Amino acid sequence: MRIRSITYTLFALLLLTSGLSATLSGKKICVDPGHGGSDPGATGINGSTLPDEADLVLDIDQRFSSMLTADSATVIMTRNDDVEISLDNRVAIANDNSVNIFVSTHLNSYSDPAANGTETYACQAGGNGETLATKIQNELIDHVGRFNRGVKFAGYYVIKYTNMPAALSEGLFVSNTAEFNLISQSDTRQEHALALYHAVCSYYGVTPMDDPGTGEDPGNVKGFVYNATKGENVEGNRIAGADCNLSNTENSYDAVSSSTGLFSFTNVVPGDYTLTIEKTGFTTASKSVTVTSGADTWASTGIEESGGSETAWLKGF
């Protein structure tokens, strides 16, 4: 049976009954679940057994669409069922409906089963297309927490010939055992959809309706510092004794990661901050963190060894 879930409808109902004002009213967004019908897209590690890429991204985008609709956006779906839609028709649906942005959702695959991580594409560098792709990439890394393969540029048909800012995400690899098992879980697909919704809100500079916002009650920030040169945020790869600073123009907080690599800032005034992680022998890493009233915010961060050949990857959950 194809994967379907009612979780996203429950999320939408919660938003509609929350009493919060809509933030995306007046925005028209085209949501494009890749593949479908006779085109299953990438098959998972279990071969032809379902689910495949087309099933998984449809479930993600139905959740995503419900979040947008609950936030008063107008949503145009290129497909809402397991049907094949040509690339020409996908582009025509977006262009004929004069949507404001186009978001295409895919999952990756490669012959090497070790390939993993998240990447997002724009047609070319510069402009609103790259901005949208960057927002999506950042939110997917924060919500799904996989290896950051970065924002890339390619002339994929659906983002090349659409008349509006467009981006195409490859959330993770269904050819990788760990990532296929992750995206096969409803909770992961929910986080993937939530990341897309947050990215659209960030693109338009508005606060997501599921965000408790800033209030009088302080919040907390927690996370692990880990060695991104050696791998992921797992026990045994975390770094003790790193200097951690959380600051904005009005407030500054300092902490040192513990023997387990954990850092914690308590009673933080809600607002937008920059988290900076430093340790001798590693490249300093910084990331943006939004602290919400009365809530815990997780901001785990990977830092690269100074002798490494790559820029520090920033990841969180």
Residue pairs with C-beta under 8 A, 6 or more apart in sequence:
1 50
2 50
2 51
2 55
2 58
2 82
3 50
3 51
3 55
3 56
3 59
3 184
3 189
4 59
4 62
5 59
5 63
5 186
5 189
5 190
7 63
7 186
7 190
8 62
8 63
8 64
8 66
8 67
8 190
8 193
9 66
11 63
11 66
11 67
11 70
11 190
11 210
12 66
12 67
12 69
12 70
13 70
14 210
15 67
15 70
15 71
15 209
15 210
16 70
18 209
20 209
22 71
22 72
22 209
23 71
23 72
23 201
23 204
23 206
23 207
23 208
23 209
24 68
24 71
24 72
24 73
24 200
24 201
24 204
24 206
25 71
25 72
25 73
26 72
27 73
27 74
27 100
27 101
27 200
27 204
28 73
28 74
28 75
28 76
28 97
28 98
28 99
28 100
29 68
29 73
29 74
29 75
29 76
29 99
29 100
29 101
29 102
29 103
29 200
30 75
30 76
30 77
30 78
30 93
30 94
30 97
30 99
30 101
30 102
30 103
30 162
30 164
31 61
31 64
31 65
31 68
31 75
31 76
31 77
31 78
31 103
31 105
32 61
32 77
32 78
32 90
32 94
32 102
32 103
32 104
32 105
32 158
33 54
33 57
33 58
33 60
33 61
33 62
33 77
33 78
33 79
33 105
34 41
34 53
34 54
34 57
34 104
34 105
34 106
34 107
34 168
35 41
35 52
35 53
35 54
35 57
35 84
35 106
36 54
36 58
36 79
36 81
36 82
36 83
36 84
36 85
37 54
37 82
37 83
37 84
37 85
38 84
39 54
39 84
40 52
40 53
40 54
40 55
41 52
41 53
41 54
41 57
41 106
41 107
42 52
42 53
42 107
42 108
42 109
42 174
42 175
43 52
43 53
43 109
43 174
44 51
44 52
44 53
44 174
44 175
44 180
44 184
45 113
45 174
45 175
45 176
45 177
45 180
46 180
51 184
52 174
53 106
53 107
53 109
53 174
54 82
55 82
56 107
56 174
56 183
56 184
56 189
57 105
57 106
57 107
58 79
58 80
58 81
58 82
59 189
60 105
60 171
60 189
60 192
60 193
60 196
61 77
61 105
61 193
61 196
62 80
63 189
63 190
63 193
63 194
64 103
64 105
64 193
64 196
64 197
65 75
65 77
67 193
67 194
67 197
68 75
68 197
68 200
69 75
70 209
71 197
71 201
71 208
71 209
73 200
76 93
76 94
76 97
76 99
78 85
78 89
78 90
78 93
78 94
79 85
85 93
87 157
87 158
90 104
90 158
91 157
91 158
91 161
91 162
94 102
94 158
94 162
94 163
94 164
94 166
95 161
95 162
95 163
95 164
99 164
100 164
100 165
101 128
101 132
101 164
101 165
101 166
101 167
101 200
101 203
102 158
102 159
102 162
102 164
102 165
102 166
102 167
103 132
103 136
103 166
103 167
103 169
103 196
103 200
104 156
104 158
104 159
104 166
104 167
104 168
104 169
105 168
105 169
105 171
105 196
106 168
106 169
106 170
106 171
107 170
107 171
107 172
107 173
107 174
107 183
108 115
108 119
108 170
108 171
108 172
108 173
108 174
108 175
109 173
109 174
109 175
110 173
110 175
111 175
113 175
113 176
113 177
114 176
115 173
115 175
115 176
116 146
116 147
116 172
116 173
116 176
116 178
116 179
117 146
117 147
117 148
117 149
117 172
117 173
118 137
118 140
118 141
118 144
118 146
118 147
118 148
118 149
118 169
118 170
118 171
118 172
119 137
119 149
119 150
119 151
119 152
119 169
119 170
120 133
120 134
120 136
120 137
120 140
120 151
120 152
120 167
120 168
120 169
120 170
121 133
121 151
121 152
121 153
121 154
121 156
121 159
121 167
121 168
121 169
121 170
122 129
122 130
122 132
122 133
122 151
122 152
122 153
122 159
122 166
122 167
123 129
123 153
123 154
123 155
123 156
123 159
123 160
123 166
124 130
124 153
125 153
127 165
128 165
129 159
129 165
129 166
129 167
130 151
130 153
131 165
131 203
132 165
132 166
132 167
132 199
132 203
133 151
133 167
133 168
133 169
134 151
135 199
135 200
135 202
135 203
136 167
136 169
136 195
136 196
136 199
137 148
137 150
137 151
137 169
138 199
138 202
139 195
139 196
139 198
139 199
139 202
140 146
140 169
140 171
140 192
140 195
140 196
140 199
141 148
141 314
141 315
141 316
142 195
142 315
142 316
142 317
143 191
143 192
143 194
143 195
143 198
143 317
144 171
144 172
144 182
144 188
144 191
144 192
144 195
145 233
145 300
145 315
145 316
145 317
146 171
146 172
146 179
146 182
146 315
147 232
147 313
147 315
148 313
148 314
148 315
156 168
158 166
158 168
159 166
159 167
159 168
169 196
171 183
171 192
172 179
172 182
172 183
173 179
173 180
174 180
174 183
182 188
183 189
183 192
194 210
197 208
198 208
201 207
201 208
207 213
211 290
211 292
212 292
212 293
212 294
212 295
213 270
213 292
213 293
214 270
214 271
214 291
214 292
214 293
215 270
215 293
215 294
216 293
217 270
217 293
217 294
218 266
218 267
218 268
218 269
218 270
218 293
218 294
219 268
219 270
219 291
219 292
219 293
219 294
219 295
219 296
219 297
220 264
220 265
220 266
220 267
220 268
220 291
220 295
220 296
220 297
221 246
221 253
221 264
221 265
221 268
221 273
221 275
221 289
221 291
221 296
221 297
221 298
221 299
222 262
222 263
222 264
222 265
222 296
222 297
222 298
222 299
223 262
223 263
223 275
223 298
223 299
223 300
223 301
223 316
224 233
224 238
224 257
224 260
224 261
224 262
224 263
224 300
224 301
225 238
225 239
225 242
225 244
225 257
225 261
225 263
225 277
225 279
225 300
225 301
225 302
225 303
226 232
226 233
226 234
226 237
226 238
226 239
226 261
226 300
226 301
226 302
226 303
227 237
227 238
227 239
227 282
227 302
227 303
227 305
228 302
228 303
228 304
228 312
228 313
228 315
229 304
229 305
229 308
229 310
230 237
230 305
231 237
233 300
233 302
233 315
233 317
235 260
238 257
238 260
238 261
238 262
239 257
239 261
239 279
239 282
239 303
240 257
240 258
240 259
240 260
240 261
241 256
241 257
241 279
242 256
242 257
242 261
242 263
242 277
242 278
242 279
242 282
242 303
243 254
243 256
243 277
243 278
243 279
244 254
244 255
244 256
244 257
244 263
244 265
244 275
244 276
244 277
244 278
245 252
245 253
245 254
245 255
245 275
245 276
245 278
246 252
246 253
246 254
246 255
246 265
246 268
246 273
246 274
246 275
246 276
246 289
247 253
247 273
247 274
247 276
248 271
248 272
248 273
248 274
250 269
250 271
251 268
251 269
251 271
251 273
253 265
253 268
255 263
255 264
255 265
256 263
257 263
268 291
269 291
270 291
270 292
270 293
271 290
271 291
272 288
272 289
272 290
272 291
273 288
273 289
273 290
273 291
274 286
274 287
274 288
274 289
275 286
275 287
275 288
275 289
275 299
275 301
276 284
276 285
276 286
277 284
277 285
277 286
277 301
277 303
278 284
279 303
281 305
281 306
282 303
282 304
282 305
282 306
282 312
283 303
283 304
283 305
283 306
283 308
283 311
283 312
284 303
284 312
285 301
285 302
285 303
285 304
285 312
285 314
286 314
287 299
287 301
287 314
287 316
289 297
289 299
290 297
291 297
298 316
298 317
299 316
300 315
300 316
300 317
301 314
301 315
301 316
302 312
302 313
302 314
302 315
303 312
304 310
304 311
304 312
304 313
